[in-house]
């Protein structure tokens, strides 16, 4: 059996009178997150039922509401991101050849979709401002698609009825049925260009 020497004192069971905290008083400071007072100051430990002043309950209520709103907003964003990843993963699995999807792939696709939507929105907004409007409309999106070569894959998706008069008004129309004309896409780098020499 080991016995302690007479010169050493055990720290267990010894509580100094300054460190004694009565039962029922909170051992933490409720405003510690906001940094309103020093944590080591005397009298900073209060019971939750004792207000420090007349405005303390209303300020604490406001702080709790802000904290709750912040946490709620974070949870909603996290849930929304999980749902986006779920739908992206579901679309990817719709292909018969896809068997497994890594965890990073839906995240990358989600970011790419955000960037695509942002680019299309900015180009559509430019068309809206050119027409001196402040409301983005379907024809603005169609105009952005027809003006930008990289969005050519969306030409068949967005109806062109609304944008024919605005964007394609200067293009001469061919008389005759449109069903008889085949659609041929020519990439921009293969189109003949006019070279001016001075």
N, C-alpha and C positions, 0 to 999 in steps of 0.2 A: 504494500500500500504506500502510495506516495503521499507525503504530508508536506504542506506548505511551510516555508520558513517563517520565522517570527518577524522578519523585516519586510515581508511582502504582504500586501493586503489584496483580498479578492474584490473584484469590481461588482460581482453579482450581489444583489440585495442591498446595496448601499445607494441611497438617494439623498443628495444634498437638499437642504430646505429651499434653495433658490430654484432648483429644477423640478420641484414637486408641482404637479399640475392637478388641480381638483378634478374629480370624476365628473363627466358630463360636459366639459369644456372641450371644444374642438381643438384638435392638435394641428390643424392647418389653418391658413389664413384664406378666407374666401376670395379676397381681392388680389391674391398673389399673382394670378395670371396677368392682371392688368398692370401690376407694378406700381401701385399707389402708395405703398409704405414699405419701409425696410423690414425684412423678415426677422431680424434679430432685435428689434426695438422692444423695450419693456412695455407691456400693455397692448401689444399688437395681437395677442391671442385673446379673442372674444368668443363668447358663446353666440351661436347663430340667432338666438332670440333677443340679444341686446343690440339695438341699433346704435351706431356711433353718432348719429345726428338726424335731423329731420329729413334730409335729402337722401340718406343712405338707402332706405328701402326702394325708393324710386330709381336711384342710380343702379342699385344691384339688380332690380327688375329689368331695367334697360340692358344691362350687361348680359344677363341671362337670356334675354330675348335675342340679342345679337349673336350670342354664342350658339343658341338653338338654331337660328336662321342659317348661320354659317355651316353648322354640321348638317342640317337638312339639305342645303344646297350641294354640299360635297357628296352626300349620299345619292341625291338625284342625278348628279353628273356621273357618278360611278355606275349607277344602274343604267343610265342611258348609254354609256360606253359599252357596258356588257351586252346590252340588247343589240347595239350596232354590230359588235363582234359576232354575236350569235347569228344575226341575219346574213352577215358576210360569209360566215362559215357555212351556213345553210345553202347559200347561192353557190359557193365553191363546191360543195358536196353534190349539187345537182348534176354536175358533170359525172358521167359514168366512169371515166378514167381516173378520177381523183379518189384515192383510197384513204390517205391520211393527210392531215394538215397540221403543220407546226403551230406552236402557240404564237409565234411572232408574225405569221402571215396575215391573219385578220387585222392585227394592229397596223401593219404596213398598208394594207388595203384601205382601212378606215382613214388613215392620214392622207392617202392618195385621193380618196373621194372628197375629203374636206378641201384639199388644194384645188381639185377640179371644179367643185361647186363655187369656190371663192373666185377662181379665174373667170368662169362663165358669168357669175354675178357682176363682177367688176366691168366686164366688157358690155354686159347688158345695161348696166347703170350708165355707162358712157353714152349709149344710144338714148337712154331716157333723158339725160341732161342736154343732149343735142336737140331734142324736141321740146325743151324747156318744160319738162314735167318733173314731178317729184314722186311719182308712183311707178314702180317697175311693173311692166305688163308683159303678157305672153309674147306680143309682137316684138318687144325689146330683146327677149331671149332668142327669138327666131332671127332677128337682125344680127345679133352677135354671132349666131351659128353660121349664117350665110357670109358674113364678112371675114371670118377667121377660117383659114384652111385646116387647122388642126381639129376643128369641130365638124368636119365634113361627114363623119360617121353618124352624126345626129340629124342630118338633113331629112331623112325619111321619118324620123320620130316626131319632130316638131312640125305642126301644120304650117304650110306656107301661105295659106289664104290671106292671113292678116298682113303679111309683110310684102306681098307682091307689089302693092301700090307704092310703098315707101322705098324699098331697097331696089327692087327690080323694075322700077318705072322707066328707067332710061334704056333698058335692054330691049331690042326689037323682038317682037313675038312672032313665032312661026304660025302661019295659018294651017289649019288641019287638025285632025284628032291627035291628042297627046298620047293615046294608048299605042299608036303605031310606031312611035319613036322609041328606039332602045336607049337605055340609060348607059352611058359609058363614062366612067370616072378616069380622068387623066391626072396623075400626080403633078403637083406644081413644078417639080424640077424637070419634067419632060415636056412642058408646054413651050412652044416656040416664043421667043422674046425678041422684041424689037431693039436693035442695038443702034444707037445714034453715034455717028463719028463727026467730030468737028474739025 
